Amino acid sequence: MTRPVLSEMSAAVQAEVAATRERVARLHAELVRYELVIWTAGNVSERVRSDEAELFVIKPSGVSYDELTPESMVVCTLDGTKIVDGTPDRLTPSSDTAAHAYVYRHMSEVGGVVHTHSTYATAWAARHEPVPCVITMMGDEFGGEIPIGPFALIGDDSIGQGIVETLRSSRSRAVLMANHGPFTIGSDATEAVKAAVMCEDVARTVHIAKQLGDVVPISTEHIDALFDRYQNVYGQRAEDGKD
């Protein structure tokens, strides 16, 4: 099958791909900054905002974080196939590409996906135990517990299926895939990275709390109120007619 060629696409698509590559390369540094990854593990991807082409940008496989550049970010179609994007053929997309692609195909609202093996979140995943909603920040950010997804092996879109299956029935933007680690989603890659940072932070806090004794869940009514306020009231709002 002939692969799409980036240089043959419209100038608008090429410009959007370039901008997306810049963001994705920069956001990988945030994973390192917040100590969510080691060595070459973990990845960020973002959907290319274009009505002309269905593409996403993702980290190349096995490349260290200090070697990542916008130009080394790999561009794929939504079936996970790398296009002719100007990178060497030897630069293959992340081993988690099929999972990211499945999420993009089945959750049109998702514009960014992140995967890490951050310590505390992965420890909960190893126990097949969701992180209970016992601190207000979890109600704010995740709208409840951080759920556990099914066990699945890397290699096809099984992980993606588990992510979608789990998050479709949850307000959470994070899922702990059993025996694997957290995947997070967002309207763009920045939101997905934020969710990954927050996921690790609350996983650590709740773990510590459990060492001290029983944790006390927040009521559903209060979780709903927290989530609504944070999602719809908290922070700065653009003025009418302005960005």
Buried (B, 14 or more C-beta within 10 A) or exposed (E): EEEBEBEEBEEEBBEBBBBBBBBBBBBBEBBBEBEBBBEBBBBBBBBBEBEEBBBBBBBBBEBEBEEBEBEBBBBBBBEBEBBBBBBEEEBBBBBBBBBBBBBBBBBEEBBBBBBBBBBBBBBBBEEEBBBBBBBBBBBBBBBBBBBBBBBBEEEEBBBBBBBBEBBEEBBBBBBBBBBBBBBBBBEBBBBBBBBBBBBBBBBBBBBEBEEEEEBEEBEEEEBBBBBBEBEEEEEEEEEEEEE
